[in-house]
Amino acid sequence: MSDARAQGLMFGEIAEEFDRIRPGYPEGLVDDVLAYTGIGVQALEVGAGTGKATTAFAARGLQITAVEPDPKMAALLTERLAGQPSVRVVVSLWEDYTPDLAFDLLFCAQAWQWTDGSQRWARAAAALAPGGTLALFWNFDRVADDGLRALVREVHAGYAPHAMIDEEPADGTDLSQYWPGPDLAALPEFGELAEHLYTWERTLSADDYVSYLSTQPTYRILPEATREALFTALLQRLPEKVTLAVETLLYLGRRTA
């Protein structure tokens, strides 16, 4: 199993905290996916996790097959979707799953990077009916206040400087430059490419901000002693509330005939 796929399976050990503290996705994103795709479609979700995106699309009337490799994450997903017969949960790696129909929509939230790069695009094309939609999206965030972000960076420098993800805001005039844009542009199996950017904020308590960091892969792979020392130091320096500036990037493509 590749390092990326192995890291993608690390979240089960913190499934409940992951579900509690990870953000969902803007309603406008769901609107844009359905405007591109149509409503009442058969959808396949790859890496459904605990259902942050699943529930948003199920609420719009889609029939969804949600594939999630981690049993603990899938258990929370199944619990969340109790009473929603429109969603079928399949516990499986995406690479091991064999679709039983051609889907109108394949969507993946925050997880496409964990799939096997040698086969992800061919498998996506094979799973979709001609004209079907591929929708891939991610949340990216940073501490909104420049001064507080510098403080957080300073604390990280003493423990794990490379753990902090401190990217510049996306260039909204050319989202195609960011992965997976270049990959999609090179694939004859997908056309009518489109990208969307959604900006929003969310505010967490200092404790919840640190809990949120604990669900990020760059922190999960740290030695436990280093991680705990870093989080203790952060809690000693953080204000009561931390506001995050969030960017959600959506990439759309249509399966060619």
C-alpha positions as CSV (number, residue, x, y, z in Angstrom):
1,M,0.0,0.0,0.0
2,S,1.4,3.5,-0.9
3,D,2.2,6.0,1.8
4,A,-0.6,8.2,0.7
5,R,-3.2,5.4,0.9
6,A,-1.8,4.4,4.3
7,Q,-2.1,7.9,5.6
8,G,-5.6,8.1,4.3
9,L,-6.5,5.2,6.6
10,M,-5.1,7.0,9.7
11,F,-8.3,8.8,10.6
12,G,-10.3,5.9,11.9
13,E,-8.4,6.0,15.2
14,I,-9.9,9.5,15.7
15,A,-13.2,9.1,13.9
16,E,-15.4,10.7,16.5
17,E,-13.2,13.7,16.9
18,F,-12.8,14.0,13.2
19,D,-16.5,14.0,12.8
20,R,-17.0,16.6,15.5
21,I,-14.4,19.2,14.5
22,R,-13.9,18.9,10.8
23,P,-15.9,21.5,8.7
24,G,-18.6,20.7,6.2
25,Y,-18.9,22.3,2.7
26,P,-20.7,25.4,1.4
27,E,-24.2,24.9,0.2
28,G,-23.2,26.9,-2.9
29,L,-20.8,24.1,-3.8
30,V,-23.7,21.6,-3.8
31,D,-25.7,24.0,-5.9
32,D,-22.9,24.3,-8.4
33,V,-22.3,20.6,-8.7
34,L,-26.0,19.9,-9.2
35,A,-26.4,22.8,-11.7
36,Y,-23.5,21.2,-13.7
37,T,-24.8,17.6,-13.3
38,G,-28.6,17.8,-12.9
39,I,-30.8,16.6,-10.0
40,G,-32.1,13.1,-9.0
41,V,-28.9,11.4,-10.2
42,Q,-27.2,8.2,-9.2
43,A,-24.0,9.2,-7.4
44,L,-20.8,7.5,-6.3
45,E,-18.8,9.0,-3.4
46,V,-15.2,8.1,-3.0
47,G,-13.7,8.3,0.5
48,A,-17.0,9.3,2.2
49,G,-15.4,9.6,5.7
50,T,-18.1,10.3,8.3
51,G,-20.4,11.9,5.8
52,K,-19.7,15.6,5.8
53,A,-20.4,15.8,2.1
54,T,-22.6,12.7,1.9
55,T,-25.4,14.3,3.9
56,A,-25.3,17.5,2.0
57,F,-25.9,15.7,-1.3
58,A,-28.3,13.2,0.1
59,A,-30.5,16.1,1.3
60,R,-30.9,17.1,-2.3
61,G,-32.4,13.8,-3.3
62,L,-29.5,11.9,-4.8
63,Q,-29.2,8.2,-4.7
64,I,-25.6,7.7,-3.3
65,T,-23.2,4.8,-3.0
66,A,-20.7,6.0,-0.4
67,V,-17.4,4.1,-0.4
68,E,-15.3,4.4,2.7
69,P,-12.3,2.2,3.5
70,D,-12.0,2.7,7.2
71,P,-14.5,0.6,9.2
72,K,-14.7,3.1,12.1
73,M,-15.3,6.0,9.8
74,A,-17.9,3.9,7.9
75,A,-19.6,3.0,11.2
76,L,-20.1,6.7,12.0
77,L,-21.3,7.3,8.5
78,T,-23.8,4.5,8.7
79,E,-25.1,5.9,12.0
80,R,-25.4,9.4,10.7
81,L,-27.4,8.2,7.7
82,A,-29.7,5.9,9.6
83,G,-33.2,6.3,8.1
84,Q,-31.9,7.5,4.8
85,P,-32.5,4.6,2.3
86,S,-31.1,6.7,-0.5
87,V,-27.6,6.1,0.7
88,R,-25.8,2.8,0.6
89,V,-22.5,2.6,2.5
90,V,-19.8,0.2,1.2
91,V,-16.7,-0.5,3.4
92,S,-13.9,-0.8,0.8
93,L,-10.9,0.8,-0.6
94,W,-11.9,2.7,-3.8
95,E,-9.3,0.6,-5.7
96,D,-11.0,-2.6,-4.6
97,Y,-14.6,-1.5,-5.3
98,T,-16.3,-2.7,-8.4
99,P,-19.3,-0.5,-9.4
100,D,-22.5,-2.3,-10.3
101,L,-23.7,0.5,-12.5
102,A,-22.5,3.5,-14.5
103,F,-22.9,6.6,-12.3
104,D,-24.1,10.1,-13.3
105,L,-21.9,11.7,-10.7
106,L,-18.7,10.7,-8.9
107,F,-17.8,13.1,-6.1
108,C,-14.9,13.1,-3.6
109,A,-14.5,15.5,-0.7
110,Q,-11.0,16.0,0.8
111,A,-9.8,12.5,-0.1
112,W,-8.8,12.2,-3.8
113,Q,-5.1,12.7,-2.9
114,W,-5.3,9.5,-0.8
115,T,-6.3,7.4,-3.8
116,D,-3.8,5.4,-5.9
117,G,-2.4,7.8,-8.5
118,S,-1.6,5.1,-11.0
119,Q,-5.3,4.2,-11.4
120,R,-7.5,6.9,-10.0
121,W,-8.3,8.6,-13.3
122,A,-9.0,5.5,-15.3
123,R,-11.2,4.1,-12.5
124,A,-13.1,7.4,-12.3
125,A,-13.7,7.4,-16.1
126,A,-14.8,3.7,-16.0
127,A,-17.3,4.4,-13.1
128,L,-19.1,7.2,-14.9
129,A,-21.7,7.0,-17.7
130,P,-20.9,9.1,-20.8
131,G,-21.7,12.7,-19.9
132,G,-21.3,11.9,-16.2
133,T,-19.8,14.4,-13.8
134,L,-16.6,14.2,-11.8
135,A,-16.6,16.6,-8.8
136,L,-13.5,16.9,-6.6
137,F,-13.3,19.4,-3.8
138,W,-11.3,20.4,-0.7
139,N,-11.3,22.8,2.1
140,F,-8.1,24.7,2.8
141,D,-7.7,27.1,5.7
142,R,-5.3,29.4,7.6
143,V,-5.5,31.5,10.7
144,A,-7.2,34.7,9.5
145,D,-5.4,37.2,11.6
146,D,-1.8,37.9,10.4
147,G,-0.4,38.6,13.8
148,L,-2.0,35.4,15.3
149,R,-0.8,33.4,12.3
150,A,2.8,34.6,13.0
151,L,2.4,33.6,16.6
152,V,1.2,30.1,15.7
153,R,4.1,29.8,13.2
154,E,6.6,30.9,16.0
155,V,5.3,28.2,18.4
156,H,5.5,25.6,15.6
157,A,9.2,26.5,15.0
158,G,10.2,25.2,18.4
159,Y,8.6,21.8,17.9
160,A,7.5,20.9,14.4
161,P,8.0,23.7,11.9
162,H,7.0,21.6,8.9
163,A,3.7,20.5,10.4
164,M,2.0,23.8,10.0
165,I,0.2,24.2,6.7
166,D,0.5,28.0,5.9
167,E,-0.3,28.4,2.3
168,E,-1.0,31.6,0.5
169,P,-4.6,32.2,-0.6
170,A,-5.5,30.6,-3.9
171,D,-5.3,32.7,-7.1
172,G,-9.0,32.9,-7.9
173,T,-8.3,34.0,-11.4
174,D,-6.7,30.7,-12.4
175,L,-7.7,27.8,-10.2
176,S,-6.8,25.3,-13.0
177,Q,-3.1,25.7,-12.0
178,Y,-3.6,23.9,-8.8
179,W,-3.8,20.1,-8.6
180,P,-5.8,18.3,-9.8
181,G,-6.4,20.9,-12.5
182,P,-3.3,20.0,-14.6
183,D,-4.1,16.3,-14.4
184,L,-7.7,16.8,-15.5
185,A,-6.6,19.1,-18.4
186,A,-4.4,16.3,-19.8
187,L,-7.1,13.6,-19.7
188,P,-9.1,13.0,-22.9
189,E,-11.7,11.2,-20.9
190,F,-12.9,14.4,-19.3
191,G,-13.9,17.7,-20.9
192,E,-15.9,20.9,-20.1
193,L,-13.7,21.5,-17.1
194,A,-14.8,24.1,-14.6
195,E,-13.4,25.4,-11.3
196,H,-15.1,27.2,-8.4
197,L,-13.7,29.0,-5.3
198,Y,-15.8,29.6,-2.1
199,T,-14.4,31.8,0.7
200,W,-15.8,31.8,4.2
201,E,-14.7,31.8,7.8
202,R,-15.3,29.8,10.9
203,T,-14.4,30.6,14.5
204,L,-13.2,27.9,17.0
205,S,-12.3,28.0,20.7
206,A,-8.6,27.6,21.3
207,D,-9.2,24.0,22.5
208,D,-11.2,23.2,19.4
209,Y,-8.6,24.7,17.1
210,V,-5.9,22.5,18.6
211,S,-8.3,19.5,18.4
212,Y,-8.8,20.4,14.7
213,L,-5.1,20.4,14.1
214,S,-4.9,17.0,15.7
215,T,-7.1,15.6,12.9
216,Q,-4.7,16.8,10.2
217,P,-2.2,14.3,8.6
218,T,0.9,16.5,9.2
219,Y,0.2,16.3,12.9
220,R,-1.0,12.7,13.1
221,I,2.4,11.5,11.8
222,L,4.4,13.4,14.5
223,P,5.8,11.5,17.4
224,E,3.2,11.6,20.2
225,A,5.5,13.4,22.6
226,T,6.3,16.1,20.0
227,R,2.6,16.5,19.1
228,E,1.5,16.9,22.7
229,A,4.3,19.3,23.6
230,L,3.4,21.5,20.5
231,F,-0.3,21.5,21.4
232,T,0.4,22.4,25.1
233,A,2.6,25.3,23.9
234,L,0.0,26.5,21.5
235,L,-2.7,26.5,24.2
236,Q,-0.5,28.6,26.5
237,R,-0.2,31.3,23.8
238,L,-3.5,31.2,21.9
239,P,-6.4,33.7,22.6
240,E,-9.8,32.4,23.6
241,K,-11.0,32.3,20.0
242,V,-9.3,31.5,16.7
243,T,-10.9,32.5,13.4
244,L,-9.9,30.5,10.3
245,A,-10.2,31.9,6.8
246,V,-11.4,28.9,4.7
247,E,-11.2,28.4,0.9
248,T,-13.1,25.6,-0.7
249,L,-11.9,24.6,-4.2
250,L,-14.2,22.6,-6.5
251,Y,-13.0,20.9,-9.7
252,L,-15.6,19.7,-12.2
253,G,-15.2,17.6,-15.4
254,R,-17.6,15.8,-17.7
255,R,-17.0,12.3,-18.9
256,T,-16.6,12.3,-22.7
257,A,-18.5,9.8,-24.8
